[in-house]
Amino acid sequence: MKLLKLKPLWLLILASMMSFSKCENKQSFENKPPLKLGEVYYIETYDSKKEKVTELSLFIPIKSNLKEVVLDSVHFKKRQVKLNYINDTLVVGRIQTVLNNPKDIIMSNEPYAEYGNKLPKVKNNSPFPLEANECIVSYIHNNQIKYFKISNITKNNNE
């Protein structure tokens, strides 16, 4: 008799555990890129005195895109940035450094004088542990966000 009373309780616990198991956030990580890429490289842009880096530009050449995936963003050098299509065969991610973000803030007792102030940007730290010459690219395929890793990224000194 006790077993009959406990059976609905166990079924309820089992059903709730199964429903919560589907709540996990799986990142679909592909070992092989879904498209053919050329040699991926980056260029550092310096300030006028050639002392500090003002921008990192990551260039991803696309040789063929048979599955018609859309590259979305890249995780590189502990930053995340959106990718921009230059044309069908080249995608660029531009990482701005601190030198490009002036921090002049107008402080005044006049409320309208502070109107032009912009909110400070929060750093987009990458959740992926990467080497200095690696990046993770997120892309959209069949309305799903997926990821793949690119290794052996070279630094191009020609500007």
N, C-alpha and C positions, 0 to 999 in steps of 0.2 A: 504494500500500500504506500509506503514511504517513497519507493522508486517511482511510482506513478506521479506523485506530487513534485518530485525533483526533476523529472524529465522535461517539462515545459521550461523550467528555469535554465537547465543546461542548453536547451535548444535556443533560448533567447540569448544566452551568453555567446554561444557559437555563432549565431547570426550577426550579432553586433561586432564580434571580432572580424568576421569576414567582410563586413561592410566598411570597417575602418582600414582594412588592409589595402583597399584600393585608393586611399587618400594620399599615398606617398607621391612625391614629385620626382618622377624619373626623368633624368636628362639623357636623351638618346645620343650616345657618343659613338661615332663611326670611326673605325680604325683606318679606313681608306677614304680619301676624298671622293665625293660623288661626281666630280668633274676633273678634267685634266688641267693641271696648272703648269705654268712656266716656272722659272726660277724666281722665288719670292725674295725681295730685298727691301731694305729701308734706307732712307737718307736723313741725316741730321742737318737741320738748318740752324745756323749760328746767328748771333746778334752782330751788329755792325763792327764791333771790336774783335769778333771771332773768339770770344771768351766763353760764352755760355750757350747751350743749346736752347733754341726758342721753340722748335717744332720737330717732331719725328713723323716722317711720312712713310707708311708701309705700303708697298706696291705689290699687288697680287695679280700677275698676268694669267688670263684664262685662255687655254688652248682650245678646249672644246667643252661644251655644256650640253650633253645629250639628254640629261634628265631634266633640264630647265629648272635648276634650283636657283634661288635668289639668296645671294650672300647678304647677311644682315649686319653683323658687327664682329669685332675682333678683340681678343684679350691679348695684349702685348705689352711687355715691360711694366707689368703690374697695373695696367690701366685698361679700361674698356672704352671703345669708341665705335661709333657707327661707321659703316663702310659706304663710300660714294662711288657710283659707277661713272667712270670717265667715258667709256664706250663699252661695247660688248666684250672686249678682250682685256680690259684693265679696270681693276677696282683699287681704290686708295682709301686708307684710313689715316687721318691726320690727328696726331696727339699733340695738343697744345701744352706747353710747359708754363710754369709760374710767371715767367718773364712776359708772356703775352696777356696776362690778366692783371691790369692795373688795379691796385687796391685803394685808390683814392675814394674816400667816402665823405660826403658833405654832412657835417654835423652843425645843426643850427637850431635856434629857438623858434625859427619860422618853420612851420610844418611843410609849407610848399617848397621851401628851398631844398629839402631832402627828397623831393619827388623823384629825381633822376637816379637815385642810388639803386644798385642792383644787389640782389641777394648773393652771398658768397656761394660758390660752387663747391659741392661736396665731392671729394675724390671718389672716383669709381674704381675701387680696388678690385682686382680680379680674384675670383674664388679658386682659380686653378693654380696649382704649383707648377711653374714653368722655368725652364732654363733661359739664359739670356738670348739664345738664338731660336726660340720656339714661340709659337702663338696658337691660340685656339680660335677657330672661326665658327660663328654660329650662322646657320642658314635655314631657309624655310623651304620645305618640300612637302607637298600634299597637305598644306595648312598645319604642319607640325614643325616645331623648332628642333633642330638637330645640331650636333657639333662635330668638328673634326680637328685634328692637330696637324700643324705644319712644322717640320723641323728643318734645321740647317738654313736658317734665314741669314743672308749675307748683308753686310754693310757696304753700301755703294758710296764712294767718296766723290763721285762726279755729281755736280749740281747742275 
